[in-house]
Amino acid sequence: MDKSDPIAARVCALEDERMRATIAGDLATLDRLMHDELVYAHSNGIVDSKSEYLAKLRNGSLRYQAMNLLKRNARRFGDTVITNGRLRVEVDADGKHNAFELLYTCVYSTAAESRLLSWHATRAPA
């Protein structure tokens, strides 16, 4: 990340806030940080809209226990910031506990308020 870019740095701070809110189940904060047109592609290939993703968190079918950022890069292109990195996740999905590392890419719009537009993750090789 270009540490001199205050917009990219702000997006990284929002990404950290989003991860904390995800673990805490803070749906109001997640709603604020996610764009209404969010596309959320899980590492298992399931793709959710914002409302579908938040519903899974609300009903408990998806519950994150930990999200530990291992590496992150951030780049700004005009009104867009792209982050990518490696993340260790512990999550209960449909009653089954999972722990694994992900490689992820996020796209944020910074045109008005910075909001997550897209999340895409895949399991990292062992």
Stockholm file with secondary structure:
# STOCKHOLM 1.0

chainA/1-126         MDKSDPIAARVCALEDERMRATIAGDLATLDRLMHDELVYAHSNGIVDSKSEYLAKLRNGSLRYQAMNLLKRNARRFGDTVITNGRLRVEVDADGKHNAFELLYTCVYSTAAESRLLSWHATRAPA
#=GR chainA/1-126 SS CCTTCHHHHHHHHHHHHHHHHHHHTCHHHHHHHEEEEEEEECTTSCEEEHHHHHHHHHHTSEEEEEEEEEEEEEEEETTEEEEEEEEEEEEEETTEEEEEEEEEEEEEECSSSCEEEEEEEEECCC
#=GC SS_cons         CCTTCHHHHHHHHHHHHHHHHHHHTCHHHHHHHEEEEEEEECTTSCEEEHHHHHHHHHHTSEEEEEEEEEEEEEEEETTEEEEEEEEEEEEEETTEEEEEEEEEEEEEECSSSCEEEEEEEEECCC
//
